[in-house]
Amino acid sequence: MTQEMVLQLAQNAIYTILIVTAPVAGVALVVGLLVSIFQATTQIQEQTLAFVPKIIAVFVAILFFGSWMMRHVLEFTQDLLGNLSQFMG
């Protein structure tokens, strides 16, 4: 296994992680921002108010994007296992 192969494998793994987590992280970011604006506007400083909407939004995002996320992870895994003979000495 050459150094270029290791770097390519690491690059593909990081790219897959970023692509798979981006929709859920984006939804959590937007909902967190909206809750923060709501809290600042109404001056409600309840700590748990920020967590419940984010948890619900992330759950909905996983339900909505779950099959797409799984497809990307499966493509990466199939590519990794398909090229396993190249990785072994």
C-alpha positions, 0 to 999 in steps of 0.5 A: 500500500503506497502513501498515495493510496493511504492519502486517497483513502483518507481523503475519501473517508473525510469527504464521505463524513462531511457529505453525510453529516452536512444536512443534519449539522446544517439543520441543527445550526439553523434551528439553533440560530432560530431558537437563539433569536427567539430567546433573545427577542423574548428574553426567555433564558431557559437552557432546555428550550434550545435543546428540545427543538434541535433534537426534534429537528435533527430526528426529522432530518435523519428521517428525511435524509437517512436513506441518502446518507446510508446510500453514500456510506454504503457506496464508500464501504463497497468501494473500500471492500471492492479495492481491498485486494489493492490495500493488502500487501 
